[in-house]
Amino acid sequence: MEPFEGLWDLKELQSLNEVRATKIFVAKLGDLSQLRSVSVTYVRSSHCAQLCYSLSKMRLLTKLHIRAINEDELLLLDDLTMQNPLEKLELVGRLSEGTLESPLFSTHGDQLLQMELSWCQLIASPVAELSGLSNVTELRLTRAYTGQQLHFHGTWFQKLKNIELADLPEVKRICIHEGALRSLECLHMDRLKELRDVPIGIEFLNSIKEAYFTRMRSDFVRNLQMGKVNHIPKVYWSTQGKLNRLSIQ
């Protein structure tokens, strides 16, 4: 949606969804002080400083979605601070390596309940960087990491119920240490092209109810059928196309 005439007169507006960023829009956004939910798309690097300033003026905001204009555009959000802790945050675009250590996460991170990172292409593991989000219940990582290994250590993500790992093209190994993800109910892995084996330690997920492994390698599916996930009530898989339910051996 393009910013429209009269938008700035809606002083009691509480939700603003998928508005395209412009220089004027990001400058005036902070005037809509009653907003609880904001989604800004087509964001350029040149918009970010003013966007961060406008967002920092909002006292009631709890849900924030920022999407870059394309996959290669850098979102410069290291200086973003919020007056009110966010409950839901979705960042779609390239991030600098220091963003997940910025004040937004170090100050208010323990209030986040839902988190999504897409297109970020981080070198450092976002799982490790986000491990301090002690209350997050939903986590989605899509094309967010260029490394080869993901580790979930013993005290991490104790309240997480749903996790999706998608399109992480270099990941070859996932390790879940005992005690991690202790509340997890749903696991979804999608299009992990280099992952050949079931995550090490998946047997430690005692609360899990269902798992989806979609668009995965054929050798991954063969390993999936070796009985390592028999403790999961519902398991679904696909290599391409049709979704299949795994038969318990």
C-alpha positions as CSV (number, residue, x, y, z in Angstrom):
1,M,0.0,0.0,0.0
2,E,1.2,3.5,-0.9
3,P,1.0,6.2,1.8
4,F,-2.3,8.0,1.1
5,E,-3.6,11.5,1.5
6,G,-5.1,12.0,4.9
7,L,-3.1,9.3,6.6
8,W,-1.5,11.7,9.0
9,D,-4.9,12.9,10.2
10,L,-5.7,9.4,11.6
11,K,-4.3,10.2,15.0
12,E,-6.1,7.2,16.7
13,L,-4.9,4.7,14.1
14,Q,-3.7,1.5,15.9
15,S,-2.6,-0.8,13.0
16,L,-0.8,0.1,9.7
17,N,0.0,-2.8,7.4
18,E,2.4,-3.2,4.4
19,V,2.9,0.5,3.7
20,R,5.7,1.2,1.2
21,A,8.5,3.3,2.6
22,T,9.2,6.7,1.2
23,K,11.3,9.5,2.6
24,I,8.3,11.5,3.7
25,F,6.5,8.4,5.2
26,V,9.4,7.3,7.4
27,A,9.9,10.9,8.6
28,K,6.2,11.4,9.6
29,L,5.5,7.8,10.9
30,G,6.4,8.8,14.5
31,D,3.4,11.2,14.5
32,L,1.0,8.3,14.6
33,S,1.6,7.8,18.3
34,Q,-1.3,5.4,18.9
35,L,0.0,2.6,16.6
36,R,0.3,-0.8,18.1
37,S,1.2,-2.7,14.9
38,V,3.3,-1.5,12.0
39,S,4.4,-3.2,8.8
40,V,6.8,-1.2,6.5
41,T,7.9,-2.6,3.1
42,Y,10.2,-1.6,0.3
43,V,12.7,-0.2,2.8
44,R,16.0,1.1,1.5
45,S,19.2,1.6,3.5
46,S,18.8,5.3,3.1
47,H,15.4,5.2,4.9
48,C,16.7,3.4,8.0
49,A,18.1,6.2,10.1
50,Q,14.9,8.2,10.0
51,L,12.8,5.1,10.3
52,C,14.6,4.1,13.5
53,Y,14.1,7.6,14.9
54,S,10.4,7.6,14.1
55,L,9.9,4.1,15.6
56,S,11.7,5.2,18.8
57,K,9.0,7.8,19.4
58,M,6.2,5.2,19.6
59,R,5.1,4.4,23.1
60,L,2.5,1.7,22.4
61,L,4.0,-0.3,19.5
62,T,4.1,-4.1,20.2
63,K,4.3,-5.6,16.6
64,L,6.8,-4.5,14.0
65,H,7.5,-5.8,10.5
66,I,10.3,-4.3,8.3
67,R,10.9,-5.6,4.8
68,A,13.7,-4.4,2.6
69,I,13.1,-3.5,-1.0
70,N,15.0,-6.6,-2.2
71,E,17.2,-9.4,-0.8
72,D,20.4,-7.5,-1.2
73,E,19.4,-4.3,0.5
74,L,21.0,-3.7,3.9
75,L,18.7,-2.8,6.8
76,L,20.7,-0.5,9.0
77,L,18.9,-1.1,12.3
78,D,21.7,-1.2,14.9
79,D,20.6,2.1,16.4
80,L,16.9,1.1,16.7
81,T,15.5,1.5,20.2
82,M,11.9,1.2,21.4
83,Q,10.1,2.9,24.3
84,N,7.8,-0.1,24.6
85,P,9.1,-3.7,24.5
86,L,8.0,-5.5,21.3
87,E,6.1,-8.8,21.4
88,K,6.5,-9.6,17.7
89,L,9.4,-8.7,15.4
90,E,9.9,-9.6,11.8
91,L,13.0,-8.4,9.9
92,V,13.2,-9.2,6.2
93,G,16.4,-8.1,4.6
94,R,20.2,-8.2,5.0
95,L,21.5,-7.3,8.4
96,S,24.9,-6.2,9.6
97,E,26.6,-8.8,11.9
98,G,26.1,-6.5,14.9
99,T,22.3,-6.0,14.6
100,L,21.4,-8.9,16.9
101,E,23.6,-7.5,19.6
102,S,22.0,-4.0,19.3
103,P,20.0,-2.2,22.0
104,L,16.7,-3.5,20.6
105,F,17.7,-7.0,21.5
106,S,19.9,-6.4,24.6
107,T,17.3,-4.2,26.3
108,H,13.9,-5.6,25.3
109,G,14.8,-9.1,23.9
110,D,13.3,-11.0,26.8
111,Q,9.9,-9.6,26.0
112,L,9.7,-10.9,22.5
113,L,7.2,-13.8,21.9
114,Q,7.4,-14.1,18.1
115,M,10.6,-13.6,16.0
116,E,11.3,-13.9,12.3
117,L,14.5,-13.3,10.4
118,S,14.5,-13.6,6.6
119,W,17.1,-12.8,3.9
120,C,19.6,-11.8,6.6
121,Q,22.5,-14.0,5.3
122,L,24.4,-13.8,8.6
123,I,27.8,-15.3,9.0
124,A,27.4,-15.9,12.8
125,S,24.8,-18.3,13.9
126,P,21.5,-16.4,14.5
127,V,20.5,-19.3,16.9
128,A,23.4,-18.4,19.2
129,E,22.8,-14.7,18.8
130,L,19.1,-15.1,19.7
131,S,19.6,-17.6,22.5
132,G,18.9,-14.8,25.1
133,L,15.3,-14.5,24.0
134,S,14.1,-16.3,27.0
135,N,10.3,-15.9,26.4
136,V,10.1,-16.4,22.6
137,T,7.5,-19.0,21.7
138,E,7.8,-18.8,17.8
139,L,10.9,-18.5,15.8
140,R,11.3,-18.5,12.0
141,L,14.6,-18.3,10.2
142,T,14.5,-18.2,6.4
143,R,17.7,-17.6,4.4
144,A,19.1,-16.1,7.5
145,Y,22.4,-17.9,7.8
146,T,25.3,-18.8,5.6
147,G,27.2,-21.1,8.0
148,Q,27.3,-24.9,8.0
149,Q,26.3,-25.8,11.6
150,L,23.5,-25.0,14.0
151,H,23.7,-25.8,17.7
152,F,20.9,-25.5,20.3
153,H,22.6,-25.7,23.7
154,G,21.1,-26.9,26.9
155,T,19.5,-23.8,28.4
156,W,18.4,-22.2,25.1
157,F,14.8,-21.4,24.1
158,Q,13.1,-23.0,27.0
159,K,9.6,-21.6,26.1
160,L,9.9,-22.1,22.3
161,K,6.9,-24.0,20.9
162,N,7.3,-23.6,17.2
163,I,10.4,-23.3,15.1
164,E,10.9,-23.1,11.3
165,L,14.3,-23.4,9.6
166,A,14.0,-22.7,5.9
167,D,16.3,-22.3,2.9
168,L,19.6,-22.4,4.9
169,P,21.6,-23.6,1.9
170,E,25.0,-24.4,3.6
171,V,23.8,-26.1,6.8
172,K,25.2,-29.6,7.0
173,R,24.7,-30.4,10.7
174,I,22.2,-29.5,13.3
175,C,22.8,-30.5,17.0
176,I,20.2,-30.3,19.7
177,H,21.8,-30.6,23.2
178,E,19.9,-32.2,26.1
179,G,17.8,-29.6,27.8
180,A,17.4,-27.3,24.8
181,L,13.9,-26.6,23.2
182,R,12.3,-28.4,26.1
183,S,8.8,-27.0,25.3
184,L,9.0,-27.5,21.5
185,E,5.8,-28.8,20.0
186,C,6.3,-28.3,16.3
187,L,9.5,-28.5,14.2
188,H,9.6,-27.5,10.5
189,M,12.6,-27.8,8.3
190,D,12.3,-26.7,4.7
191,R,14.7,-26.9,1.8
192,L,17.9,-27.5,3.7
193,K,19.8,-28.6,0.7
194,E,23.0,-29.8,2.3
195,L,21.5,-31.5,5.4
196,R,21.8,-35.3,5.0
197,D,21.0,-36.5,8.5
198,V,18.4,-36.1,11.1
199,P,19.4,-33.5,13.7
200,I,21.7,-35.0,16.4
201,G,19.8,-35.0,19.7
202,I,16.3,-34.9,18.2
203,E,15.4,-37.7,20.7
204,F,15.7,-35.1,23.5
205,L,12.6,-33.3,22.2
206,N,10.2,-34.9,24.6
207,S,7.3,-32.5,24.2
208,I,7.2,-32.4,20.4
209,K,3.9,-33.3,18.8
210,E,4.6,-32.9,15.0
211,A,7.5,-32.4,12.7
212,Y,7.7,-31.4,9.0
213,F,10.7,-32.0,6.7
214,T,9.8,-30.5,3.4
215,R,11.7,-30.2,0.1
216,M,14.6,-32.1,1.6
217,R,17.3,-34.4,0.1
218,S,16.4,-38.0,-0.7
219,D,19.2,-39.3,1.5
220,F,17.9,-37.2,4.4
221,V,14.5,-38.9,3.9
222,R,16.2,-42.3,3.9
223,N,17.8,-41.5,7.2
224,L,14.6,-40.1,8.6
225,Q,13.0,-43.5,8.0
226,M,15.6,-45.3,10.2
227,G,13.6,-44.9,13.3
228,K,15.2,-41.8,14.9
229,V,12.0,-39.9,15.1
230,N,9.6,-42.6,16.3
231,H,8.9,-40.6,19.5
232,I,7.2,-37.9,17.4
233,P,3.5,-38.6,17.0
234,K,3.2,-37.0,13.6
235,V,6.0,-36.7,11.1
236,Y,5.6,-35.5,7.5
237,W,8.2,-35.3,4.7
238,S,8.7,-34.4,1.0
239,T,11.5,-34.1,-1.4
240,Q,9.4,-32.1,-3.9
241,G,5.7,-31.9,-4.4
242,K,3.4,-34.2,-2.4
243,L,3.6,-34.2,1.4
244,N,3.9,-37.7,2.9
245,R,3.3,-38.9,6.4
246,L,6.1,-41.1,7.8
247,S,5.1,-44.6,8.8
248,I,6.4,-45.6,12.2
249,Q,8.8,-48.5,11.9
